[in-house]
Every structure is written in C-alpha cells, then in structure tokens.
C-alpha cells in the first residue's frame, strides 16, 4: 500500500461487530489492535482497538 495516497484504513472486526480506523502512515508494515486486555496485563506498546473507534479527522491539503 502506498501510504502517501491513503488517509486511513477501516478495519471491520466480526468479533466485536465494530469498525476501527487506522492511519497507515502512523504504523510500520503492519498493525495489531487488541480487543481484549492481555492476560499478563501488559499495556506498554499495546494498541487497544477501542482507541481506534473514531474516524481520524485530517485537515484538507491547502486548508
């Protein structure tokens, strides 16, 4: 994917019946969103899916 031409990616999760929105340029080659907390309680470096529920608002180029 050319991250320069994609503003965001919408991810549908059938387990939660929700969509999550990710800016490709903010991540490396892949992204993993957690829908449940880890069993060992790790939070550092964890991307919780609920943090990605809102469509990212980006100003239009030239605005």
N, C-alpha and C positions, 0 to 999 in steps of 0.2 A: 504494500500500500504506500502511495506517495503521501506522506504526512503533511506536505505543503499544500495539498489540494483538498484535504478532508478536515472539516472543522471538528466533527465529533463522530463517534460510532455509538449506535444504540445496540444494547445487548439485552435480549429477552431471556429471562430465566423461568422455565416452566415450573420449577420447584416453588418459587415464590409468586408466580404469575405477575411479575413486575418487569419493567424495563429499567435499565441502568445506562447512563450516558458517560462516555469517556472521551477525553481529548487525546487523540493518538500521539500528538507531539509532546505530551507530558509523560510519556512512558517509553520504555525501550522497545524491544521487538515483541513483547507480549505483556499482558496484564492479567492478574488473577484477583478477583473480588471474592471476599468471604461472605457467605450469607449466614453463617453461624460462628460463634466465637471458637477459637482453637481450644482443644482440650487442656493444653498446658498453660493457658491464659496469656500466651504471647500477644503483645499488642504492637511492639516495635516493628515497623516495616509492613504491617498488615493493612490491607486496603479493605475496609468494611463496605459491603455493597450499599448499605443504606446511605452512605456518604455520597453516592453517585446517582441518587434518585432524580435530582433536578437537572433539567436541560441546561447545559452551560450557556451563559449569556456572553456573547462576544460582541464588541463594538464592530460596526461595519468598517471596512477599509476606507480611509478617507474621511471618517466622521470626526 
